[in-house]
Amino acid sequence: MLINTDQELLQRLAKDDRIAFDTIYTRHWHAMYQSVYGIFRDEAACMDIMQDVFVWLWEKRAQVHIETSLAAYLHAAVKFKTANYIRSGKVRRGFFEEALRLATALPVVASPAEIEIRELKNIIRQATENLPEKCREVFYLSRNEHLSNQEIANRLGISVKTVERHMTIALRRIRIAVEQYMLYLLVFAAHYI
């Protein structure tokens, strides 16, 4: 069986060859998926981004001219679509809560991934420090003392709805700060592919 190079597949793809497209998909899908999954840890988000990349590739098949390797090109496309996905606000709330949990739980060490986590920790700390006082207090009691909304309401003498409102504000502001940091990382990383 003849195994085509990526360049041969791209030439065939430009001529509307569906088999070439399927081969490209099969050859590169897993690595691309792993890259996105490493960011979101959410299968639905990963599948949305993967679909966007491959639909785009099929729609632009006649115009695609790749100077680098196809793998590098697709990786950059995934980074771009991931940044768009974050920017669009489609990221589920749990993603930012998980990022917050990881950033506050990991010890300070020196590997590149953990340096990024340390920086993320600083971003979250700064965003938390910039919260209004009562909002910051509610957030602290929830995340650091692990109190329920009812326990926070009882301790502070406020309603559960007020606690929920403060948590929504806190998580939204932290999410915005994290989004900006993630976009920076994605754009920065895309330049070094």
C-alpha distance (Angstrom), angle and dihedral (degrees) to the residues before:
residue distance angle dihedral
M1 . . .
L2 3.80 . .
I3 3.80 114.7 .
N4 3.78 111.7 -153.6
T5 3.78 123.6 -145.2
D6 3.79 118.1 -121.6
Q7 3.80 89.6 -106.1
E8 3.80 91.5 54.3
L9 3.77 89.9 48.4
L10 3.81 91.0 50.8
Q11 3.80 90.6 51.5
R12 3.80 90.2 51.1
L13 3.79 90.9 44.3
A14 3.81 90.5 55.4
K15 3.82 86.4 58.7
D16 3.81 92.0 55.7
D17 3.80 95.2 -100.0
R18 3.80 105.8 165.7
I19 3.82 92.5 -169.6
A20 3.81 89.9 57.2
F21 3.81 88.8 51.4
D22 3.80 91.5 49.5
T23 3.80 90.2 49.2
I24 3.81 92.0 50.7
Y25 3.79 89.3 48.1
T26 3.80 93.4 49.6
R27 3.79 92.9 44.5
H28 3.81 98.0 49.0
W29 3.79 107.0 22.5
H30 3.79 98.7 89.9
A31 3.82 97.3 51.1
M32 3.80 91.0 46.1
Y33 3.80 92.1 48.3
Q34 3.81 91.4 49.9
S35 3.81 89.7 51.7
V36 3.81 92.1 53.9
Y37 3.79 93.5 40.2
G38 3.80 89.0 54.7
I39 3.80 87.7 62.4
F40 3.81 103.7 39.1
R41 3.80 107.8 19.9
D42 3.81 84.4 -153.3
E43 3.80 119.2 117.0
A44 3.82 94.8 -157.4
A45 3.81 92.8 52.8
C46 3.81 90.9 46.3
M47 3.79 92.4 50.0
D48 3.83 91.2 49.0
I49 3.78 91.5 52.6
M50 3.80 94.0 44.0
Q51 3.79 90.5 50.4
D52 3.82 90.9 49.5
V53 3.81 91.6 51.8
F54 3.78 96.0 47.8
V55 3.81 95.0 41.9
W56 3.79 87.8 51.1
L57 3.83 90.9 48.9
W58 3.81 91.4 51.3
E59 3.81 93.5 45.7
K60 3.83 92.8 48.1
R61 3.83 96.3 37.6
A62 3.80 93.7 120.3
Q63 3.82 93.7 49.7
V64 3.81 99.7 42.0
H65 3.80 111.5 112.4
I66 3.77 112.0 171.9
E67 3.78 119.4 -160.4
T68 3.82 95.1 179.9
S69 3.78 128.9 40.9
L70 3.79 119.1 -54.9
A71 3.82 90.0 -122.2
A72 3.82 91.5 55.6
Y73 3.79 91.2 45.3
L74 3.80 92.7 51.1
H75 3.80 90.8 45.3
A76 3.81 89.7 54.6
A77 3.82 89.7 47.7
V78 3.81 89.6 52.7
K79 3.81 90.7 50.9
F80 3.81 90.3 49.6
K81 3.82 93.4 48.1
T82 3.82 90.1 45.3
A83 3.81 90.7 53.7
N84 3.81 89.5 48.7
Y85 3.79 90.3 48.9
I86 3.80 91.9 52.4
R87 3.80 91.9 44.2
S88 3.82 91.7 50.0
G89 3.80 91.0 59.8
K90 3.82 94.1 -121.9
V91 3.78 91.4 126.4
R92 3.77 110.1 112.0
R93 3.78 117.9 -116.1
G94 3.81 91.0 -117.0
F95 3.82 90.5 65.5
F96 3.79 91.1 65.2
E97 3.78 92.9 41.3
E98 3.82 89.5 52.7
A99 3.83 90.6 47.3
L100 3.78 88.4 50.8
R101 3.81 91.9 48.9
L102 3.81 92.6 49.0
A103 3.77 93.4 45.1
T104 3.77 93.3 52.8
A105 3.82 95.8 41.0
L106 3.82 104.0 50.0
P107 3.79 122.0 91.4
V108 3.79 119.6 -122.3
V109 3.83 109.0 -95.1
A110 3.76 136.6 148.6
S111 3.83 110.3 -111.3
P112 3.83 115.0 117.4
A113 3.82 92.8 -112.7
E114 3.77 91.6 49.0
I115 3.80 91.4 47.3
E116 3.80 86.8 57.5
I117 3.82 89.2 49.0
R118 3.82 89.6 50.0
E119 3.80 89.6 52.2
L120 3.79 89.9 47.3
K121 3.80 88.0 51.9
N122 3.80 89.4 54.4
I123 3.82 91.4 49.0
I124 3.82 90.5 51.5
R125 3.81 92.3 45.2
Q126 3.81 91.1 51.3
A127 3.80 92.0 46.8
T128 3.81 89.7 49.2
E129 3.81 92.6 48.9
N130 3.81 89.4 52.3
L131 3.81 93.5 55.5
P132 3.82 119.0 108.6
E133 3.80 110.2 -90.1
K134 3.82 99.3 -104.8
C135 3.80 91.6 41.7
R136 3.81 90.4 51.3
E137 3.81 90.5 48.7
V138 3.82 92.5 51.2
F139 3.79 90.9 47.1
Y140 3.81 91.7 48.9
L141 3.80 92.7 50.5
S142 3.79 91.0 49.0
R143 3.79 98.9 45.4
N144 3.78 104.7 28.6
E145 3.80 102.3 31.7
H146 3.82 93.3 30.5
L147 3.79 93.5 -134.8
S148 3.80 121.1 164.4
N149 3.80 120.0 -118.1
Q150 3.81 89.0 -103.7
E151 3.82 92.2 51.3
I152 3.82 90.8 48.9
A153 3.81 90.8 48.9
N154 3.80 90.9 50.6
R155 3.81 93.9 47.3
L156 3.82 94.6 47.5
G157 3.81 97.2 36.4
I158 3.80 94.0 -122.2
S159 3.80 133.4 118.3
V160 3.80 123.9 -89.9
K161 3.83 87.8 -118.4
T162 3.81 89.4 57.8
V163 3.81 89.9 50.2
E164 3.81 89.7 50.5
R165 3.81 90.9 49.0
H166 3.82 91.5 50.8
M167 3.83 90.9 48.3
T168 3.81 90.9 49.2
I169 3.81 90.6 51.7
A170 3.81 92.1 46.3
L171 3.80 94.8 48.2
R172 3.80 92.1 44.9
R173 3.82 92.4 52.5
I174 3.79 92.4 44.7
R175 3.82 89.9 46.9
I176 3.80 90.7 53.7
A177 3.81 91.4 50.0
V178 3.82 91.3 47.3
E179 3.83 91.8 46.5
Q180 3.78 90.7 54.4
Y181 3.80 90.7 49.2
M182 3.82 92.4 46.9
L183 3.80 91.1 49.4
Y184 3.78 89.1 51.0
L185 3.82 90.6 51.3
L186 3.79 92.7 47.2
V187 3.79 94.0 48.5
F188 3.80 91.9 43.8
A189 3.81 92.5 48.3
A190 3.80 92.4 47.3
H191 3.82 89.6 61.8
Y192 3.80 91.3 58.4
I193 3.79 100.3 49.3
